[in-house]
Amino acid sequence: MSEETSNTQDQAQDQTKAPEGGRIDPAFFTCVNEYLELTNRQAKQQGLKRISMASLYAASRFNAHVYMANAGARVGEQRTEFLDYMSAMYRRMLNEHLDGLGAERGIDVGESELAAEYAAAGFKAPGVPMDTGNGISGDKA
């Protein structure tokens, strides 16, 4: 991966990374919730599948714009790395939401691709208690 692609990805991660104390800036979630409110309103008129596809299309267009604005003259050289990075990030977020929404709604969504990471952090997928070895089971906060 080139240094510029790495720098662009580092900047993107810095903007979404939890600051000290493990908390993400509340403004990030305000933005997410406003976007979801819009998509939910549109879904009532257009249907879930259409708005899902429109959201993905819009996100890909916006992310391509951001990438090109930051990559400068090296856009072509860094294309594959950018696509790999964004694909992996989307897959991770999708896994996290499947795990969380499945637990929240009591739906078996299958084994998480993130199960090993959850276990290493001391818990199973959201909503699934883990034996802590001291006779007490529970989710990690």
Buried (B, 14 or more C-beta within 10 A) or exposed (E): EEEBBEEBBEEBEEEEEEEEEEEEEEEEEEEEEEEEEEBEEBBEEBEEEEBEEBBEEEEEEEBBEEBEEBBEEBBEEBBEBBEEBBEEBBEEEEBBEBBBEBBEEEEEBEEBBBBEEBEEEEBBBBBBEBEEEEEEEEBEE
